[in-house]
């Protein structure tokens, strides 16, 4: 199997994210059998065998859960966010990530509808299912489909995140 890195978009063009690169101040993303040796708070690590996404809290690798929330759906920003927290701002239909000092849009389109969009989407776009509360990411390449990242429920999710990273 080819060694694949997450796909990111720079000026609208897809590029593979190198292992040491960081997306602004969002944190590094590592897919490896063992945890990174010098992580920074907010870094993400996915062990490919178990497909469990983990977040470095500054002292330990933890799985996203209600207490280390992953996605908040609300019209106002969470009052005490952790770095890396995702917030779907329902007032402007935009998915944002907390960088430790500010809420920044994820940069991709976010669709808000009860049914999955069938056109106009590109790799890495988000869909908020207004009926179930689930979040999905559009994965192109061999899948060309929406992949559920968080199953809904309002305050966050967690657990197995097989395809949170957009692989081509």
Backbone as ProteinMPNN parsed JSONL, in Angstrom:
{"seq_chain_A": "XXXXXXXXXXXXXXXXXXXXXXXXXXXXXXXXXXXXXXXXXXXXXXXXXXXXXXXXXXXXXXXXXXXXXXXXXXXXXXXXXXXXXXXXXXXXXXXXXXXXXXXXXXXXXXXXXXXXXXXXXXXXXXXXXXXXXXXXXXXXXXXXXXXXXXXXXXXXXXXXXXXXXXXX", "coords_chain_A": {"N_chain_A": [[0.842, -1.174, 0.0], [0.527, 2.204, -0.775], [2.256, 4.942, 0.758], [0.359, 7.335, 2.136], [-0.438, 10.731, 2.632], [-2.364, 13.158, 4.511], [-4.715, 15.067, 2.578], [-4.603, 18.442, 1.722], [-5.815, 21.72, 0.923], [-4.363, 24.244, -0.943], [-4.548, 27.415, -2.012], [-6.749, 26.545, -3.487], [-5.864, 24.215, -4.698], [-5.212, 20.707, -4.482], [-2.923, 19.222, -2.185], [-0.509, 17.006, -0.747], [-0.177, 16.747, 2.743], [2.753, 17.105, 4.385], [4.492, 15.065, 6.817], [5.632, 16.61, 8.978], [4.404, 19.081, 8.731], [2.188, 21.803, 9.67], [-1.149, 22.926, 9.979], [-1.621, 26.088, 9.809], [-2.093, 27.263, 13.002], [-3.294, 25.035, 13.924], [-2.424, 22.439, 14.537], [-0.355, 19.493, 14.336], [-0.755, 16.596, 12.235], [-0.602, 13.169, 12.548], [-0.24, 9.97, 11.204], [0.461, 6.947, 12.266], [1.998, 3.905, 13.539], [3.032, 4.203, 16.098], [2.931, 6.663, 18.715], [3.662, 10.175, 18.161], [6.846, 11.552, 19.144], [7.415, 14.119, 20.203], [4.994, 15.808, 20.758], [2.74, 18.657, 20.347], [0.338, 20.614, 22.145], [-2.928, 19.983, 21.072], [-2.235, 18.579, 18.801], [-2.925, 15.926, 16.459], [-3.228, 12.379, 16.37], [-3.45, 9.382, 14.637], [-3.674, 6.009, 14.976], [-3.128, 3.572, 12.674], [-4.008, 0.842, 12.711], [-6.061, 0.422, 14.652], [-7.623, 2.552, 13.978], [-8.299, 4.8, 15.572], [-8.753, 8.05, 16.483], [-6.69, 10.329, 18.195], [-6.026, 12.989, 20.514], [-3.526, 15.266, 21.534], [-3.301, 16.457, 24.732], [-1.542, 18.03, 26.035], [-0.442, 16.724, 28.064], [-1.102, 14.074, 27.74], [-2.184, 11.495, 25.389], [-5.435, 11.462, 24.272], [-8.677, 10.069, 23.566], [-11.157, 11.647, 21.589], [-14.042, 12.801, 23.272], [-17.095, 13.364, 25.135], [-16.098, 14.965, 27.196], [-13.668, 15.847, 26.227], [-14.416, 17.523, 24.023], [-15.495, 17.231, 20.602], [-17.102, 18.256, 18.464], [-19.162, 21.028, 18.613], [-22.441, 22.156, 18.352], [-23.967, 25.105, 17.886], [-25.39, 28.434, 18.226], [-23.78, 30.313, 19.367], [-20.356, 30.783, 20.318], [-18.538, 28.24, 22.145], [-17.846, 28.741, 25.626], [-15.503, 28.073, 27.082], [-13.333, 26.826, 25.405], [-11.257, 24.055, 24.303], [-8.065, 23.825, 22.703], [-8.266, 22.982, 19.307], [-10.907, 22.241, 19.302], [-13.914, 21.719, 17.512], [-16.443, 23.786, 16.202], [-19.658, 24.171, 15.087], [-21.055, 26.837, 13.775], [-24.177, 27.857, 13.91], [-25.4, 30.221, 13.213], [-24.191, 31.283, 10.97], [-23.779, 29.092, 9.406], [-21.206, 27.72, 9.378], [-18.314, 25.75, 9.796], [-15.974, 25.821, 12.364], [-12.677, 25.976, 13.864], [-11.032, 25.939, 17.015], [-8.13, 27.658, 17.742], [-6.677, 28.071, 19.991], [-6.527, 30.686, 20.549], [-8.347, 31.934, 18.92], [-11.376, 31.581, 16.929], [-11.375, 29.96, 13.918], [-12.503, 29.662, 10.549], [-12.844, 26.466, 8.925], [-12.175, 26.447, 6.271], [-13.182, 24.994, 4.185], [-16.194, 24.26, 2.292], [-19.314, 24.192, 4.011], [-22.133, 22.319, 4.208], [-25.583, 22.541, 5.017], [-28.173, 20.646, 5.549], [-31.015, 18.398, 5.4], [-30.689, 16.212, 3.8], [-28.044, 14.527, 2.04], [-25.777, 16.499, 0.133], [-25.531, 16.399, -3.443], [-24.113, 17.535, -5.444], [-21.628, 20.032, -6.298], [-19.764, 19.765, -4.285], [-16.453, 19.288, -2.906], [-13.423, 17.434, -2.212], [-12.961, 17.136, 1.253], [-14.966, 18.886, 2.042], [-17.642, 19.722, 4.325], [-20.645, 18.33, 5.706], [-23.462, 19.106, 7.498], [-25.926, 17.294, 8.898], [-29.014, 18.318, 9.227], [-31.195, 17.019, 10.192], [-30.447, 14.678, 11.682], [-28.259, 15.582, 13.137], [-25.709, 14.773, 12.621], [-22.264, 14.947, 11.517], [-20.52, 14.94, 8.464], [-17.763, 14.234, 6.275], [-16.743, 14.971, 2.976], [-15.294, 12.581, 1.005], [-13.207, 12.119, -1.636], [-11.791, 10.539, -4.527], [-11.418, 7.041, -4.451], [-13.701, 6.605, -2.944], [-15.681, 8.733, -3.166], [-17.837, 9.801, -1.596], [-19.926, 10.742, 1.237], [-18.612, 10.636, 4.472], [-19.319, 9.694, 7.698], [-18.329, 11.574, 10.474], [-18.922, 12.474, 13.018], [-21.554, 11.276, 14.896], [-23.68, 12.801, 15.754], [-26.045, 14.267, 18.093], [-25.657, 16.6, 19.383], [-23.749, 17.75, 21.465], [-21.185, 16.792, 20.982], [-18.91, 14.2, 19.959], [-17.144, 11.25, 19.281], [-14.771, 8.514, 19.488], [-14.247, 5.957, 17.05], [-12.742, 7.162, 14.132], [-12.494, 6.664, 11.178], [-12.095, 7.908, 8.635], [-11.484, 10.661, 8.987], [-9.433, 12.156, 8.05], [-8.706, 13.437, 4.903], [-8.059, 11.344, 2.503], [-6.74, 10.726, -0.72]], "CA_chain_A": [[0.0, 0.0, 0.0], [1.293, 3.451, -0.874], [2.259, 5.825, 1.922], [-0.437, 8.503, 1.784], [-0.537, 11.798, 3.623], [-3.636, 13.877, 4.387], [-4.829, 16.038, 1.492], [-4.998, 19.799, 2.107], [-5.983, 22.582, -0.241], [-3.605, 25.483, -0.914], [-5.009, 28.211, -3.149], [-7.702, 25.757, -4.251], [-5.248, 23.04, -5.31], [-4.908, 19.679, -3.488], [-1.533, 18.859, -1.951], [-0.36, 16.141, 0.409], [0.396, 17.396, 3.916], [3.933, 16.377, 4.855], [4.381, 14.633, 8.201], [5.972, 17.652, 9.936], [3.689, 20.34, 8.488], [1.067, 22.153, 10.533], [-2.147, 23.763, 9.324], [-1.677, 27.306, 10.62], [-1.789, 26.89, 14.386], [-4.275, 24.013, 14.267], [-1.763, 21.274, 15.092], [0.157, 18.511, 13.387], [-1.534, 15.377, 12.064], [0.29, 12.039, 12.344], [-0.822, 8.641, 11.064], [1.599, 6.054, 12.476], [1.765, 2.839, 14.504], [3.372, 4.678, 17.438], [2.657, 8.083, 18.939], [4.777, 11.105, 17.943], [7.673, 11.685, 20.344], [7.428, 15.488, 20.74], [3.763, 16.478, 20.321], [2.319, 19.933, 20.916], [-1.076, 20.617, 22.492], [-3.82, 20.087, 19.925], [-1.826, 17.69, 17.717], [-3.754, 14.744, 16.257], [-2.521, 11.149, 16.019], [-4.315, 8.246, 14.369], [-2.979, 4.738, 14.852], [-3.873, 3.016, 11.545], [-4.595, -0.477, 12.933], [-7.33, 0.573, 15.361], [-8.352, 3.696, 13.418], [-8.812, 5.643, 16.642], [-8.14, 9.371, 16.487], [-6.346, 10.806, 19.533], [-5.62, 14.39, 20.598], [-2.557, 15.525, 22.602], [-3.859, 17.477, 25.622], [-0.445, 18.732, 26.691], [0.17, 15.77, 28.982], [-1.438, 12.698, 27.365], [-3.013, 11.269, 24.206], [-6.781, 11.068, 24.678], [-9.671, 9.947, 22.506], [-12.212, 12.653, 21.707], [-15.239, 12.349, 23.986], [-17.899, 14.503, 25.572], [-15.299, 15.853, 28.029], [-12.692, 16.449, 25.328], [-15.415, 17.584, 22.964], [-15.013, 17.268, 19.236], [-17.905, 19.193, 17.684], [-20.264, 21.673, 19.313], [-23.389, 22.781, 17.431], [-24.64, 26.178, 18.622], [-25.379, 29.753, 17.604], [-22.725, 31.11, 19.996], [-19.13, 30.017, 20.554], [-18.355, 27.693, 23.487], [-17.204, 29.74, 26.486], [-14.179, 27.648, 27.557], [-12.927, 25.773, 24.472], [-9.906, 23.504, 24.245], [-7.452, 23.936, 21.383], [-8.661, 21.911, 18.405], [-12.352, 22.02, 19.353], [-14.682, 22.122, 16.338], [-17.723, 24.417, 16.515], [-20.492, 24.484, 13.932], [-21.765, 28.084, 14.07], [-25.454, 27.767, 13.202], [-25.848, 31.541, 12.746], [-23.619, 31.535, 9.637], [-23.557, 27.793, 8.759], [-19.772, 27.583, 9.135], [-17.557, 24.937, 10.73], [-14.784, 26.556, 12.808], [-11.798, 25.274, 14.786], [-10.415, 26.844, 17.983], [-6.672, 27.535, 17.629], [-6.06, 28.416, 21.265], [-6.746, 32.119, 20.765], [-9.423, 32.447, 18.058], [-12.158, 30.635, 16.127], [-11.084, 30.141, 12.497], [-13.229, 28.755, 9.655], [-12.023, 25.35, 8.453], [-11.715, 26.751, 4.924], [-13.942, 24.257, 3.193], [-17.626, 24.532, 2.33], [-20.12, 23.425, 4.944], [-23.519, 22.229, 3.769], [-26.531, 22.349, 6.107], [-29.397, 20.137, 4.931], [-31.473, 17.118, 5.928], [-30.202, 15.153, 2.907], [-26.671, 14.752, 1.578], [-25.609, 17.182, -1.154], [-25.116, 15.508, -4.529], [-23.278, 18.272, -6.394], [-21.007, 21.244, -5.779], [-18.841, 19.515, -3.187], [-15.103, 18.839, -3.23], [-12.744, 16.72, -1.136], [-12.765, 17.876, 2.491], [-16.141, 19.67, 2.423], [-18.411, 19.205, 5.452], [-22.109, 18.353, 5.628], [-24.169, 18.974, 8.768], [-27.254, 16.739, 8.673], [-29.886, 19.069, 10.126], [-32.194, 16.106, 10.732], [-29.871, 13.784, 12.695], [-27.191, 16.236, 13.886], [-24.425, 14.152, 12.282], [-21.324, 15.639, 10.638], [-19.836, 14.069, 7.513], [-16.772, 14.871, 5.415], [-16.769, 14.395, 1.638], [-14.041, 11.937, 0.644], [-13.199, 11.861, -3.081], [-10.962, 9.389, -4.888], [-12.134, 5.783, -4.654], [-14.975, 6.61, -2.218], [-16.642, 9.697, -3.701], [-19.035, 9.755, -0.764], [-19.899, 11.405, 2.539], [-18.209, 9.721, 5.532], [-19.716, 10.253, 8.992], [-17.229, 11.857, 11.392], [-19.565, 12.547, 14.328], [-22.901, 10.782, 14.652], [-24.72, 13.737, 16.182], [-26.396, 14.274, 19.494], [-25.602, 17.969, 19.859], [-22.622, 18.322, 22.165], [-19.883, 16.255, 20.62], [-18.924, 12.799, 19.577], [-15.891, 10.624, 19.636], [-14.636, 7.135, 19.112], [-13.547, 5.629, 15.813], [-12.852, 8.158, 13.068], [-11.712, 6.03, 10.119], [-11.76, 8.738, 7.486], [-11.54, 12.096, 9.262], [-8.421, 12.764, 7.196], [-9.127, 13.273, 3.506], [-7.069, 10.664, 1.679], [-7.152, 10.598, -2.115]], "C_chain_A": [[0.886, 1.236, 0.0], [1.184, 4.247, 0.416], [1.523, 7.103, 1.54], [-0.507, 9.464, 2.954], [-1.9, 12.47, 3.468], [-3.58, 14.891, 3.245], [-5.286, 17.371, 2.073], [-5.111, 20.618, 0.832], [-5.252, 23.895, -0.018], [-3.959, 26.242, -2.182], [-5.906, 27.399, -4.079], [-7.154, 24.502, -4.892], [-4.904, 22.006, -4.244], [-3.41, 19.391, -3.414], [-1.493, 17.923, -0.762], [0.32, 16.919, 1.529], [1.561, 16.549, 4.405], [3.817, 16.109, 6.346], [4.636, 15.76, 9.195], [5.219, 18.954, 9.774], [2.549, 20.54, 9.474], [0.13, 23.044, 9.732], [-2.328, 25.013, 10.166], [-1.249, 26.964, 12.026], [-2.743, 25.81, 14.86], [-3.615, 22.796, 14.899], [-1.332, 20.315, 14.008], [-0.761, 17.3, 13.352], [-0.561, 14.256, 11.748], [-0.528, 10.764, 12.221], [0.348, 7.675, 11.136], [1.249, 5.016, 13.535], [2.092, 3.27, 15.933], [3.183, 6.19, 17.517], [3.875, 8.944, 18.633], [5.537, 11.347, 19.248], [7.669, 13.078, 20.958], [6.175, 16.255, 20.31], [3.557, 17.823, 20.998], [0.824, 19.856, 21.178], [-1.93, 20.85, 21.249], [-3.432, 19.214, 18.751], [-2.748, 16.474, 17.667], [-2.879, 13.568, 15.864], [-3.556, 10.062, 15.766], [-3.455, 7.027, 14.141], [-3.76, 3.936, 13.811], [-4.505, 1.645, 11.764], [-5.966, -0.369, 13.591], [-8.201, 1.686, 14.825], [-9.025, 4.54, 14.491], [-8.034, 6.952, 16.625], [-7.884, 9.791, 17.926], [-5.827, 12.233, 19.443], [-4.643, 14.532, 21.759], [-3.073, 16.69, 23.435], [-2.795, 18.352, 26.264], [0.264, 17.814, 27.664], [-0.103, 14.314, 28.605], [-2.218, 12.665, 26.057], [-4.371, 10.79, 24.683], [-7.684, 10.947, 23.457], [-10.7, 11.052, 22.682], [-13.441, 12.046, 22.372], [-16.045, 13.573, 24.374], [-17.067, 15.475, 26.412], [-14.154, 16.498, 27.268], [-13.455, 16.613, 24.02], [-14.807, 17.763, 21.59], [-15.779, 18.264, 18.395], [-19.048, 19.719, 18.54], [-21.133, 22.351, 18.263], [-24.167, 23.821, 18.223], [-24.551, 27.487, 17.848], [-24.342, 30.682, 18.201], [-21.537, 30.203, 20.306], [-19.099, 29.451, 21.97], [-17.519, 28.646, 24.339], [-15.806, 29.351, 26.955], [-13.653, 26.522, 26.665], [-11.495, 25.298, 24.677], [-9.369, 23.709, 22.835], [-7.844, 22.728, 20.543], [-10.149, 21.611, 18.4], [-12.998, 22.508, 18.063], [-16.027, 22.672, 16.795], [-18.444, 24.71, 15.216], [-21.364, 25.666, 14.33], [-23.049, 28.106, 13.246], [-25.957, 29.119, 12.713], [-25.331, 31.852, 11.349], [-23.32, 30.245, 8.869], [-22.099, 27.583, 8.378], [-19.136, 26.717, 10.211], [-16.264, 25.672, 11.058], [-13.981, 25.692, 13.773], [-11.168, 26.306, 15.717], [-8.911, 26.605, 17.996], [-5.938, 27.807, 18.934], [-6.246, 29.878, 21.575], [-7.906, 32.672, 19.944], [-10.155, 31.295, 17.379], [-11.897, 30.933, 14.661], [-11.918, 29.18, 11.662], [-12.297, 27.659, 9.143], [-11.552, 25.548, 7.027], [-12.435, 25.996, 3.835], [-15.409, 24.647, 3.297], [-18.276, 23.657, 3.388], [-21.56, 23.485, 4.468], [-24.4, 21.959, 4.983], [-27.853, 21.944, 5.48], [-29.761, 18.792, 5.552], [-31.03, 15.941, 5.058], [-28.828, 15.534, 2.363], [-26.643, 15.494, 0.248], [-25.118, 16.186, -2.211], [-24.28, 16.222, -5.583], [-22.69, 19.5, -5.706], [-20.022, 21.021, -4.658], [-17.49, 19.054, -3.722], [-14.537, 18.124, -2.015], [-12.558, 17.618, 0.079], [-13.928, 18.761, 2.891], [-16.9, 18.954, 3.535], [-19.901, 19.283, 5.158], [-22.66, 18.141, 7.021], [-25.573, 18.496, 8.447], [-28.199, 17.379, 9.684], [-30.983, 18.2, 10.733], [-31.632, 15.263, 11.879], [-28.82, 14.445, 13.577], [-25.815, 15.669, 13.589], [-23.59, 15.063, 11.386], [-20.664, 14.609, 9.737], [-18.845, 14.896, 6.712], [-16.843, 14.185, 4.058], [-15.382, 13.873, 1.295], [-14.117, 11.574, -0.835], [-12.374, 10.61, -3.365], [-11.804, 8.152, -5.102], [-13.483, 5.754, -3.947], [-16.032, 7.481, -2.884], [-17.951, 9.655, -2.923], [-18.824, 10.532, 0.528], [-19.584, 10.358, 3.595], [-18.529, 10.38, 6.868], [-18.496, 10.389, 9.894], [-17.747, 11.907, 12.82], [-21.034, 12.226, 14.117], [-24.011, 11.683, 15.155], [-24.989, 13.645, 17.662], [-26.173, 15.624, 20.128], [-24.3, 18.424, 20.441], [-21.27, 17.794, 21.778], [-19.997, 14.795, 20.284], [-17.653, 12.158, 20.032], [-15.854, 9.192, 19.163], [-13.879, 6.972, 17.816], [-13.806, 6.666, 14.733], [-11.995, 7.665, 11.909], [-11.243, 6.994, 9.052], [-11.85, 10.223, 7.766], [-10.515, 12.832, 8.413], [-8.757, 12.447, 5.754], [-8.016, 12.654, 2.674], [-7.602, 10.52, 0.276], [-7.134, 9.182, -2.582]], "O_chain_A": [[1.89, 1.286, 0.711], [0.15, 4.229, 1.084], [2.008, 7.873, 0.711], [-0.621, 9.059, 4.111], [-2.524, 12.366, 2.412], [-2.539, 15.493, 2.981], [-6.252, 17.418, 2.834], [-4.566, 20.248, -0.208], [-5.488, 24.582, 0.976], [-3.702, 25.773, -3.29], [-5.84, 27.541, -5.3], [-7.892, 23.785, -5.567], [-4.36, 22.367, -3.2], [-2.722, 19.324, -4.432], [-2.332, 18.016, 0.134], [1.276, 17.659, 1.292], [1.371, 15.397, 4.797], [3.126, 16.836, 7.061], [3.91, 15.858, 10.184], [5.373, 19.856, 10.598], [2.016, 19.585, 10.037], [0.579, 23.831, 8.898], [-3.096, 25.01, 11.127], [-0.159, 26.431, 12.23], [-2.982, 25.676, 16.06], [-4.237, 22.166, 15.754], [-1.873, 20.319, 12.902], [-1.461, 17.012, 14.323], [0.218, 14.356, 10.801], [-1.409, 10.506, 13.041], [1.138, 7.58, 10.197], [0.329, 5.21, 14.33], [1.495, 2.76, 16.881], [3.265, 6.896, 16.512], [5.006, 8.498, 18.823], [4.944, 11.347, 20.326], [7.905, 13.199, 22.16], [6.275, 17.241, 19.58], [4.111, 18.099, 22.062], [0.116, 19.109, 20.503], [-1.693, 21.78, 20.478], [-4.196, 19.101, 17.792], [-3.284, 16.044, 18.689], [-1.909, 13.725, 15.122], [-4.443, 9.844, 16.592], [-2.616, 6.998, 13.24], [-4.935, 3.642, 14.027], [-5.458, 1.305, 11.064], [-6.924, -0.996, 13.14], [-9.381, 1.773, 15.164], [-10.178, 4.946, 14.341], [-6.808, 6.959, 16.738], [-8.752, 9.633, 18.785], [-5.261, 12.637, 18.427], [-4.88, 13.996, 22.841], [-3.264, 17.789, 22.914], [-3.118, 19.314, 26.962], [1.406, 18.061, 28.052], [0.583, 13.414, 29.089], [-2.831, 13.655, 25.658], [-4.454, 9.81, 25.423], [-7.487, 11.626, 22.45], [-11.08, 11.365, 23.811], [-13.83, 10.917, 22.072], [-15.714, 14.692, 23.983], [-17.297, 16.683, 26.355], [-13.712, 17.589, 27.628], [-13.176, 15.929, 23.035], [-13.745, 18.366, 21.433], [-15.167, 19.051, 17.673], [-19.808, 18.944, 19.121], [-20.62, 23.043, 17.383], [-24.934, 23.477, 19.122], [-23.74, 27.628, 16.932], [-24.043, 31.727, 17.624], [-21.701, 29.003, 20.527], [-19.576, 30.098, 22.902], [-16.594, 29.284, 23.836], [-14.988, 30.237, 27.207], [-13.537, 25.383, 27.118], [-10.638, 26.039, 25.158], [-10.14, 23.761, 21.877], [-7.765, 21.59, 21.005], [-10.615, 20.815, 17.585], [-12.669, 23.588, 17.574], [-16.676, 22.096, 17.668], [-17.921, 25.407, 14.347], [-22.296, 25.522, 15.122], [-23.018, 28.342, 12.039], [-26.857, 29.165, 11.876], [-25.966, 32.608, 10.614], [-22.689, 30.281, 7.813], [-21.78, 27.305, 7.222], [-19.383, 26.918, 11.4], [-15.54, 26.098, 10.158], [-14.521, 24.794, 14.418], [-10.81, 27.404, 15.289], [-8.46, 25.484, 18.233], [-4.708, 27.777, 18.974], [-6.139, 30.285, 22.732], [-8.402, 33.761, 20.234], [-9.632, 30.186, 17.266], [-12.168, 32.041, 14.2], [-12.039, 28.007, 12.014], [-11.104, 27.893, 8.949], [-10.611, 24.879, 6.601], [-12.302, 26.338, 2.66], [-15.823, 25.284, 4.265], [-17.847, 22.529, 3.63], [-22.138, 24.564, 4.339], [-24.0, 21.221, 5.884], [-28.575, 22.784, 4.943], [-28.917, 18.129, 6.156], [-30.999, 14.802, 5.524], [-28.497, 16.714, 2.244], [-27.398, 15.16, -0.665], [-24.381, 15.25, -1.901], [-23.789, 15.587, -6.516], [-23.186, 19.948, -4.672], [-19.484, 21.988, -4.117], [-17.385, 18.512, -4.823], [-15.1, 18.196, -0.922], [-12.054, 18.735, -0.044], [-13.9, 19.344, 3.975], [-16.813, 17.734, 3.672], [-20.363, 20.182, 4.455], [-22.375, 17.13, 7.662], [-26.335, 19.208, 7.793], [-28.185, 17.024, 10.863], [-31.632, 18.61, 11.695], [-32.265, 15.144, 12.928], [-28.512, 13.934, 14.654], [-24.843, 16.048, 14.243], [-24.126, 15.846, 10.603], [-20.291, 13.528, 10.192], [-19.043, 16.092, 6.493], [-16.986, 12.965, 3.983], [-14.41, 14.628, 1.293], [-14.99, 10.81, -1.243], [-12.279, 9.722, -2.517], [-12.79, 8.187, -5.839], [-14.34, 4.95, -4.314], [-17.147, 7.025, -3.138], [-19.028, 9.497, -3.498], [-17.708, 10.924, 0.867], [-20.214, 9.301, 3.621], [-18.07, 11.488, 7.146], [-17.725, 9.444, 10.059], [-17.079, 11.43, 13.737], [-21.69, 12.826, 13.264], [-25.185, 11.351, 14.992], [-24.235, 13.01, 18.4], [-26.469, 15.795, 21.31], [-23.753, 19.419, 19.964], [-20.264, 18.338, 22.236], [-21.087, 14.224, 20.327], [-17.133, 12.506, 21.092], [-16.787, 8.712, 18.519], [-12.976, 7.751, 17.512], [-14.956, 7.006, 14.453], [-10.901, 8.179, 11.677], [-10.1, 6.907, 8.605], [-12.248, 10.988, 6.887], [-10.704, 14.005, 8.09], [-9.061, 11.301, 5.424], [-7.129, 13.36, 2.194], [-8.782, 10.224, 0.086], [-7.456, 8.908, -3.738]]}, "name": "protein", "num_of_chains": 1, "seq": "XXXXXXXXXXXXXXXXXXXXXXXXXXXXXXXXXXXXXXXXXXXXXXXXXXXXXXXXXXXXXXXXXXXXXXXXXXXXXXXXXXXXXXXXXXXXXXXXXXXXXXXXXXXXXXXXXXXXXXXXXXXXXXXXXXXXXXXXXXXXXXXXXXXXXXXXXXXXXXXXXXXXXXXX"}
